[in-house]
Amino acid sequence: MRPSEGGGAPSAVGRRQRGVPRGRRRPQYSSFSPEVRGSQAGPGDPGKLRSRPGCSLGAGGAGASGRGGAGRGGGDRGRGQRPAGRAREERRGLEGSTKSVRGWRPAARRPGWTGPRGSPIPGAVRRGRLEGRQTAGRASMLPLLHPALPLLLSATLTFRGLRRALCCLPLPAHVRADPLRTWRWHNLLVSFAHSIVSGIWALLCIWQTPELLVEIEKAWSLSGYLLVCFSAGYFIHDTVDIVISHQARASWEYLVHHVMAMGAFFSGIFWSSFVGGGVLTLLVEVSNIFLTFRMMMKINNAQHLLLYRVNKYVNLVMYFLFRLAPQAYLTHYFLRYLGQRTLGTFLLGILLMLDIMILIYFSRLLRSDFCPQRVPSQQHKDKFLTE
């Protein structure tokens, strides 16, 4: 008897079918391939073959096919019997484990916990997804938890404490007689200290990182970032000081200037961009050293001193070098953002408004120091900027 007829050894097709992994078996409707069926079955046999596995072939099925070999369990494995692997899957209740099962449907997916075919996701992946969702939920709270906020708060409180300490210093006789001049004197002392620190700091930043002069948007340095935070804290303090001292009407131009400056600095603080522009803007503090000293001498009624006359010329030179020149350079750089909807366009708008204010300040400086016959009118005698 031939092995194919006696059933002692499984056929080559059966061996290939059992060698294929369980989840990758071909979804066929018979236990044997079409080639074997065509070669083994007689002219009248095709009608006895069923289209689905597991259906009985009838009484003459085994004899007609001549394939009644021994099964895996020791008995004969007929062509209509179910494969042992599939039987085990059905006994275990693994619904949808292979595509050969008719009527297979994927298991119900739990969002975030199952894969594309209903398979469970490893714990590490689940934790990663949960962390991603938590990060997205915290994104709206990012401005409230930014690490620069402690720096801003510390700088603001530092200048507030400095003002309280400066109030303990003795006042000139001409200043002590007028409460308004007293407040201006203390305010200018804080501004003078800020100008000295920030002006020298800005020069050191540019000396350490020359890229800040060229890569205004992308260049970044820790020293420059801390400088921008430090100066932003001063502007916050000075704005609060003007408001709580009821000098907002007389010094509204300073309030507008401070708000625009803080808007520009916050772009470098919270978005870490245009830090170089902030450092270049703070070069103006070198000029403010001499400008603030001039204003303090005018409040003290010391215009007749030689020191005042020397300072007014030095102040004019510094105004050109550290205020007008950097402002013109920054304006020329930011014109490239004209017509775009970017942060650079927003900063360009602030820069153009600051240009107008600087030109107004410069005209007042020239009229006050080099055209003394042009005296401010009575209605402007209390304005802060006319000093």
Long-range contacts (C-beta under 8 A, 24 or more apart in sequence): 4-40, 4-66, 4-67, 4-69, 5-66, 5-67, 6-69, 7-67, 7-68, 7-69, 7-70, 7-76, 7-77, 8-69, 8-70, 9-69, 10-69, 10-77, 11-36, 11-67, 11-69, 14-69, 17-83, 18-85, 22-85, 22-89, 22-97, 22-98, 23-97, 23-98, 25-83, 25-85, 25-98, 25-100, 26-100, 27-99, 27-100, 28-53, 28-100, 29-53, 30-79, 31-77, 31-79, 31-80, 31-81, 31-83, 32-67, 32-79, 40-65, 40-66, 40-67, 41-65, 49-79, 50-80, 52-102, 53-80, 53-82, 53-83, 53-86, 54-80, 54-81, 54-82, 55-80, 56-80, 143-270, 146-269, 146-270, 148-229, 148-269, 148-270, 151-226, 151-229, 151-230, 151-233, 152-229, 152-232, 152-233, 152-236, 152-269, 153-233, 154-233, 155-229, 155-230, 155-231, 155-232, 155-233, 155-234, 155-236, 155-237, 156-233, 156-234, 156-236, 156-237, 156-240, 158-233, 159-190, 159-194, 159-233, 159-234, 159-237, 159-238, 160-237, 162-190, 162-193, 163-187, 163-189, 163-190, 163-237, 163-241, 166-190, 172-300, 174-299, 174-300, 174-301, 175-299, 175-300, 180-382, 181-299, 183-245, 183-247, 184-299, 184-384, 184-387, 185-296, 185-299, 185-300, 187-238, 187-241, 187-242, 188-292, 188-295, 188-296, 188-299, 189-296, 190-234, 190-237, 190-238, 190-241, 191-238, 191-288, 191-292, 192-289, 192-292, 192-293, 192-296, 194-231, 194-234, 194-285, 195-285, 195-286, 195-288, 195-289, 195-292, 196-289, 197-230, 198-227, 198-230, 198-231, 198-234, 198-282, 198-285, 199-282, 199-283, 199-285, 199-286, 199-287, 199-288, 199-289, 199-322, 200-286, 201-227, 201-230, 201-282, 202-227, 202-279, 202-280, 202-282, 202-283, 202-285, 202-286, 203-283, 203-286, 205-279, 206-279, 206-280, 206-283, 211-276, 212-275, 212-276, 212-279, 212-280, 213-276, 213-280, 215-276, 216-274, 216-276, 216-277, 216-280, 216-330, 216-333, 217-273, 217-274, 217-276, 217-277, 217-344, 218-273, 218-276, 219-275, 219-276, 220-272, 220-275, 220-276, 221-275, 224-275, 224-276, 224-278, 224-279, 225-268, 225-269, 225-272, 225-275, 227-278, 227-279, 227-282, 228-265, 228-268, 228-269, 228-275, 228-278, 228-279, 228-282, 229-269, 231-261, 231-265, 231-278, 231-282, 231-285, 232-261, 232-262, 232-265, 232-266, 232-269, 235-261, 235-262, 235-265, 236-262, 247-384, 250-382, 250-383, 250-384, 251-383, 251-384, 251-385, 253-357, 253-384, 253-385, 254-384, 254-385, 256-357, 257-354, 257-357, 260-350, 260-353, 260-354, 261-354, 263-346, 263-350, 264-347, 264-350, 264-351, 267-343, 267-346, 267-347, 271-343, 273-343, 274-343, 274-344, 274-347, 277-330, 277-333, 277-334, 277-347, 280-326, 280-329, 280-330, 281-326, 281-330, 283-322, 283-323, 283-326, 284-322, 284-323, 284-326, 284-327, 285-322, 286-318, 286-321, 286-322, 287-315, 287-318, 287-319, 287-321, 287-322, 287-323, 289-318, 290-314, 290-315, 290-318, 291-315, 291-318, 291-319, 291-365, 294-369, 295-387, 298-387, 299-387, 312-369, 312-370, 315-365, 315-369, 316-365, 316-369, 319-362, 319-365, 323-358, 324-358, 324-362, 327-351, 327-354, 327-355, 327-358, 331-355, 361-385
